């Protein structure tokens, strides 16, 4: 059966190339997703996917249908946003993406405020790397994204709303042995301790390797990669692990003094640009604009609190 629902199911499956991952994104069981795709193939009388042990690939018919599906879904989303414009900001759907570090700084208070003050706004949030979020924006599957964008600057097809910059560095628990080492010996001692970070792109790995004075990024003592800042923080607070993070994501433990920044510059890019990004041709709905405004308020308030908190020693 040809419907917006089945076209959306097919587009997500084509992006993921994996039934279980697509089913998770769509909040479906794998069997329900399989039945939906079978119904679409039967309705169109074509085979859309080749299924093999190596995975899923689109057939020529699948590529053609996907191209049309994207156009149909974009028009349907545009109609939905137009209706929301007429309804105002009190109700509507908002799909946003957030990078791991920015999300740690604003997402929980944002969703709490929305649940309390704007219960008619239905939120979908994707927390991913900026590269993956950029792909979702290109496909029009998100209204906007909050991300650190320096590694992949958006093209002129996108509008940027600047947010307070994020400041990246290396952090350890209070009382960590590295805090007792003089600046001259500190860099040489880093490799003696395990490193924890989010999933890092090649550029970030190379910058870390330069900080550690290593020839190859593969030689980094990176023993924990996890896209949960809360998890990384818990590990750092309860061990001698060194954590790569941004100050804005861990404001409270910094203010309490339970976590400390090492006086080492991660790179010349310790201040990272953070932006709200959305398609220039895409008009944000009133609910989406309200969410954007709340994010801006939360991010600026958080930056002001960080400036008032005690500062760690300046990096060398």
BALOKE-192319 format. One line per 8 residues: number of its first residue (from 1); for each residue x, y, z of N, C-alpha, C. Coordinates in steps of 0.2 Angstrom, whole numbers. Layout:
REM BALOKE-192319
NUM) X Y Z X Y Z X Y Z; ...
END
This chain:
REM BALOKE-192319
1) 4 -6 0 0 0 0 4 6 0; 3 11 -5 7 17 -5 4 22 0; 8 24 5 6 29 10 12 33 12; 10 39 15 16 42 18 20 38 23; 16 34 27 19 30 32 24 25 29; 21 21 24 26 16 21 32 20 18; 31 25 15 36 29 11 41 31 16; 39 33 22 44 35 28 48 29 30
9) 44 24 31 47 17 33 53 15 28; 51 16 22 56 14 17 62 19 17; 61 25 17 66 30 17 71 29 23; 68 27 29 73 26 35 77 20 34; 73 14 31 77 8 30 82 9 25; 81 13 20 86 14 14 92 18 17; 91 22 22 96 26 25 101 21 30; 97 17 34 101 13 39 103 7 35
17) 100 4 30 102 -2 27 102 -8 32; 98 -8 37 98 -13 42 91 -13 45; 88 -18 45 81 -18 48 81 -17 55; 85 -19 59 85 -18 67 86 -11 68; 91 -8 65 92 -1 66 87 4 64; 84 2 58 78 6 56 72 5 60; 71 -1 62 65 -2 67 66 2 73; 72 3 76 73 6 82 71 14 81
25) 74 16 75 72 24 74 65 25 73; 61 20 70 54 21 69 50 19 74; 53 16 80 49 14 85 44 8 83; 47 4 79 43 -2 77 46 -9 78; 43 -14 78 46 -21 78 49 -22 71; 54 -27 71 57 -28 64 51 -32 60; 47 -36 63 42 -39 59 37 -34 56; 35 -29 60 31 -24 58 34 -20 52
33) 40 -18 53 44 -14 47 44 -19 41; 46 -25 42 46 -30 36 39 -30 32; 34 -31 36 27 -31 33 26 -24 29; 28 -19 32 27 -12 29 30 -12 22; 37 -14 22 40 -14 16 38 -19 11; 36 -25 13 32 -29 8 26 -27 5; 22 -23 9 16 -20 7 18 -15 2; 23 -11 3 25 -6 -2 27 -9 -9
41) 31 -14 -8 33 -18 -14 28 -21 -18; 23 -24 -14 17 -27 -18 13 -21 -21; 12 -16 -17 8 -10 -20 11 -7 -26; 17 -7 -27 21 -4 -33 22 -9 -38; 22 -16 -36 24 -21 -40 31 -21 -42; 35 -19 -38 43 -19 -39 46 -22 -33; 53 -24 -34 57 -26 -29 61 -20 -27; 61 -17 -21 65 -11 -19 72 -13 -16
49) 72 -19 -13 79 -20 -10 81 -27 -12; 88 -28 -12 91 -34 -13 93 -36 -6; 91 -42 -3 93 -45 3 98 -50 2; 104 -49 6 109 -54 5 112 -55 12; 117 -60 13 121 -60 19 125 -54 21; 127 -51 16 131 -45 17 127 -38 19; 120 -39 18 116 -33 20 111 -31 15; 108 -25 15 103 -23 11 106 -18 6
57) 104 -19 0 106 -14 -6 99 -12 -9; 99 -6 -12 93 -4 -16 94 -6 -23; 88 -9 -26 88 -10 -33 88 -4 -37; 88 -4 -43 87 2 -47 80 5 -46; 75 0 -46 68 3 -44 68 6 -37; 72 3 -32 72 6 -26 75 13 -26; 81 14 -29 84 21 -30 79 26 -33; 75 24 -38 70 28 -41 64 30 -36
65) 62 25 -33 56 26 -28 59 30 -22; 65 29 -20 68 33 -14 68 40 -16; 70 42 -22 71 49 -24 64 52 -24; 59 49 -27 52 52 -26 49 52 -19; 51 47 -15 48 47 -8 51 53 -4; 57 54 -5 60 60 -2 56 67 -4; 55 67 -10 51 73 -12 44 73 -9; 41 68 -9 34 67 -7 34 69 1
73) 39 66 4 39 67 12 41 74 13; 45 77 9 47 84 10 41 89 9; 37 87 4 31 91 3 26 90 9; 25 84 11 20 83 17 23 86 23; 29 86 24 32 90 30 31 98 29; 32 100 23 30 107 22 23 109 24; 19 105 21 11 106 23 10 106 30; 13 101 34 12 100 41 15 107 45
81) 21 109 42 23 115 45 19 121 44; 16 122 38 11 127 36 5 127 41; 2 121 42 -3 120 47 -1 123 54; 5 121 56 7 123 63 8 130 63; 10 134 57 10 141 57 3 144 59; -2 141 56 -9 143 58 -11 142 65; -8 137 68 -10 135 75 -7 139 80; -1 141 79 3 145 84 8 140 87
89) 11 143 93 17 139 96 14 134 101; 8 134 102 6 129 108 6 122 107; 6 120 100 6 113 99 9 112 92; 12 106 91 16 104 85 21 99 87; 24 96 81 30 92 81 36 96 80; 41 94 84 48 97 82 53 91 83; 57 91 77 62 86 77 69 89 77; 73 88 82 79 92 82 85 87 83
97) 91 89 82 97 85 83 102 89 87; 106 86 91 110 89 95 117 85 96; 123 89 96 129 85 97 129 83 104; 134 78 105 134 75 112 136 81 117; 141 85 116 143 90 121 138 95 122; 135 98 116 130 103 118 124 101 121; 122 94 120 116 91 123 117 91 130; 123 89 132 124 88 140 123 95 143
105) 124 100 140 123 107 143 116 110 143; 112 108 139 105 111 139 99 106 138; 100 100 136 95 96 134 90 94 140; 92 92 146 88 90 151 83 96 154; 86 102 155 82 108 157 77 110 151; 79 109 145 75 111 140 69 107 139; 70 100 140 64 95 139 60 96 145; 63 97 151 59 98 157 54 105 157
113) 57 110 154 53 116 153 48 115 148; 49 111 143 44 110 138 38 106 140; 40 101 144 35 96 147 31 100 152; 34 105 156 30 109 161 26 115 158; 29 118 153 26 124 150 22 124 143; 25 119 139 22 118 133 20 111 131; 16 108 135 14 101 134 12 99 127; 9 104 123 7 102 117 12 101 111
121) 19 103 113 24 102 108 27 95 109; 27 91 104 29 85 104 36 84 101; 41 82 105 48 83 103 51 76 101; 55 76 96 60 70 94 67 73 94; 71 70 98 78 72 98 83 66 96; 87 68 92 93 64 89 99 67 92; 103 62 96 110 64 99 115 61 95; 119 64 91 123 61 86 129 65 85
129) 134 63 81 140 67 79 137 72 74; 141 78 74 139 83 69 139 80 62; 143 76 60 143 73 53 137 69 52; 135 65 57 128 62 56 122 66 56; 122 71 60 117 76 60 117 80 54; 122 82 51 123 85 45 119 81 39; 120 75 39 117 71 34 110 71 35; 107 71 42 100 71 43 97 78 41
137) 101 83 41 98 89 39 98 90 32; 103 87 28 102 87 21 96 83 18; 95 77 22 89 73 20 82 76 23; 83 82 26 76 85 29 73 81 34; 76 77 38 73 73 43 73 76 50; 77 82 50 77 86 56 75 93 55; 72 97 59 70 104 58 76 108 59; 80 106 64 87 110 65 91 106 70
145) 97 108 70 102 105 74 106 110 78; 108 107 84 113 111 89 119 107 89; 125 110 86 131 106 86 137 111 86; 143 108 87 149 111 86 151 109 79; 152 115 75 152 114 68 159 115 65; 164 116 69 170 118 66 173 113 61; 172 106 63 175 101 59 172 100 52; 166 102 51 162 102 45 158 108 44
153) 161 114 42 157 120 41 151 119 37; 145 121 39 139 121 34 140 125 28; 137 123 22 137 127 16 132 132 17; 132 136 11 127 142 11 120 140 11; 119 133 10 112 131 10 109 131 17; 113 133 22 110 132 29 111 139 32; 106 141 37 107 146 41 110 144 48; 114 149 50 117 148 57 115 153 62
161) 113 151 68 112 155 73 117 154 79; 122 158 79 128 157 84 125 157 91; 129 152 95 128 151 102 134 152 105; 135 153 112 141 154 115 146 148 113; 152 150 112 157 144 111 158 139 116; 160 133 114 162 128 119 169 128 120; 172 126 126 179 126 127 181 119 129; 185 116 125 187 109 125 194 109 129
169) 195 103 133 201 102 137 201 95 140; 206 94 144 207 88 147 205 89 155; 201 84 157 199 85 164 200 79 168; 201 80 175 203 74 179 199 76 186; 198 71 190 195 72 197 200 76 201; 197 79 206 201 83 211 205 78 215; 211 79 216 216 75 219 219 70 215; 218 71 208 222 66 203 229 68 203
177) 233 62 203 240 63 203 243 68 198; 240 69 192 243 73 187 242 81 189; 238 82 194 237 89 196 243 91 201; 247 86 203 253 88 207 259 88 203; 259 87 197 265 87 193 266 94 190; 272 97 189 273 103 186 272 103 179; 270 109 177 268 110 170 273 107 165; 280 108 166 285 105 161 285 98 161
185) 283 94 166 283 87 166 276 84 164; 271 88 164 264 86 164 262 82 157; 264 85 152 263 83 145 266 76 145; 272 75 147 276 68 147 272 63 151; 269 65 156 265 60 161 258 58 158; 256 62 153 249 60 151 248 53 149; 253 50 145 252 44 143 252 38 148; 253 40 154 253 35 159 246 34 162
193) 241 37 159 234 37 162 229 36 156; 224 32 157 219 30 152 216 36 150; 213 37 144 210 42 141 203 40 139; 198 45 141 191 43 140 188 49 136; 184 48 131 182 53 126 175 50 123; 172 55 119 166 53 115 170 50 109; 165 48 104 168 45 98 171 51 94; 177 50 92 181 56 89 182 55 82
201) 181 61 78 183 60 71 191 61 70; 193 59 64 200 59 63 204 65 65; 201 71 64 204 77 65 205 78 73; 200 76 77 201 77 84 206 72 87; 207 66 84 212 61 86 219 63 84; 219 66 78 226 69 77 228 75 81; 224 79 83 225 84 88 227 82 95; 224 76 97 225 73 103 232 70 103
209) 234 67 97 240 64 96 246 69 97; 245 75 94 250 80 94 251 83 101; 245 83 105 246 85 112 250 80 116; 249 74 115 252 68 118 259 67 115; 261 71 110 267 70 107 268 63 104; 263 61 100 263 54 97 263 55 90; 267 50 86 267 51 79 260 48 76; 257 44 79 251 41 77 245 41 82
217) 239 43 79 233 43 84 232 36 87; 233 31 83 232 24 86 236 23 92; 241 27 94 245 25 100 242 29 106; 237 33 105 234 36 111 231 31 116; 232 32 122 229 28 128 222 28 128; 218 28 123 211 29 123 207 23 124; 205 22 130 202 15 132 195 15 133; 192 21 133 185 22 133 182 27 129
225) 178 25 124 174 30 119 167 28 121; 163 34 122 156 33 124 153 40 123; 147 40 119 144 46 118 139 48 123; 141 47 130 137 49 135 142 53 140; 141 60 140 145 64 145 144 62 152; 138 60 154 137 58 161 141 52 163; 141 47 158 145 41 159 152 42 160; 155 46 155 162 48 155 164 52 162
233) 159 56 164 160 60 170 161 56 176; 156 51 176 156 46 182 162 42 182; 165 40 177 171 36 176 177 41 179; 177 47 176 183 51 178 183 53 185; 177 54 188 176 56 195 178 50 200; 178 44 197 179 38 202 185 34 200; 190 37 196 196 33 194 201 39 192; 207 36 189 212 41 187 212 42 180
241) 206 41 176 205 42 169 205 49 168; 208 51 162 208 58 160 203 59 154; 198 64 155 193 64 151 193 70 146; 192 69 140 192 75 135 184 77 135; 183 83 136 176 86 136 177 93 135; 171 96 135 170 104 135 168 106 142; 170 112 144 168 115 150 161 115 151; 158 118 146 150 119 146 146 113 148
249) 149 107 146 145 101 147 145 98 154; 150 101 158 151 99 165 152 105 170; 147 109 169 148 116 173 147 114 180; 142 110 182 141 109 190 147 106 193; 150 100 191 156 98 194 162 102 194; 162 106 189 168 111 189 167 116 194; 161 119 195 159 124 200 160 121 207; 159 115 208 159 111 214 167 110 216
257) 171 110 211 178 108 212 179 100 212; 174 96 210 175 89 210 179 87 204; 179 91 199 182 89 192 187 95 191; 193 94 188 197 100 187 200 99 180; 202 105 177 204 105 170 212 105 171; 215 101 167 223 101 167 225 107 163; 230 110 165 233 116 162 237 115 155; 233 111 151 236 110 144 231 112 139
265) 234 115 134 229 116 128 228 110 123; 222 108 122 221 103 118 223 104 111; 222 110 109 225 112 102 224 120 102; 226 123 96 224 130 95 217 131 95; 213 126 94 205 127 93 202 125 100; 205 127 105 201 126 112 194 129 112; 193 134 109 187 138 109 183 135 102; 178 132 103 174 129 97 168 132 96
273) 167 134 89 160 137 88 154 132 88; 149 135 91 143 131 92 137 135 89; 133 131 85 128 135 81 121 131 81; 116 134 80 109 131 78 109 132 71; 108 126 67 109 125 60 102 123 57; 100 126 52 94 124 49 94 126 41; 90 122 37 90 124 30 88 131 29; 91 134 25 89 141 23 83 142 20
281) 81 136 16 75 136 12 69 134 16; 70 132 22 65 128 27 63 133 32; 56 135 32 54 139 37 52 136 43; 55 138 49 54 134 55 47 136 57; 44 131 60 37 132 63 37 136 69; 31 138 72 31 142 78 34 137 84; 32 131 84 34 127 90 42 126 89; 45 125 83 52 125 82 55 131 84
289) 53 137 82 56 143 84 55 144 92; 50 142 95 50 143 102 55 138 106; 56 132 103 62 128 106 69 131 105; 70 134 99 76 137 97 77 143 102; 72 147 103 73 153 108 74 150 115; 71 145 117 73 142 124 80 139 124; 82 136 119 89 134 119 94 140 119; 93 145 115 97 151 116 97 154 123
297) 92 154 126 92 157 133 96 152 138; 95 146 137 98 141 141 106 141 140; 108 141 134 115 141 133 118 148 135; 115 153 134 118 160 136 118 160 144; 113 157 147 113 157 154 118 153 157; 119 147 154 124 142 156 131 145 155; 133 149 150 139 152 148 140 157 154; 135 161 156 136 166 161 138 163 167
305) 135 158 169 136 154 175 143 152 175; 146 149 170 152 146 169 158 152 170; 156 158 168 161 164 169 161 166 176; 156 165 180 156 167 187 159 161 191; 160 155 189 163 150 193 170 150 193; 173 147 198 181 148 199 184 145 193; 189 148 191 193 146 185 198 142 187; 200 137 182 205 132 183 212 136 181
313) 218 133 182 224 136 179 224 137 172; 226 142 169 226 143 162 230 138 158; 228 135 153 232 130 149 238 134 147; 244 130 146 250 132 143 249 134 136
END
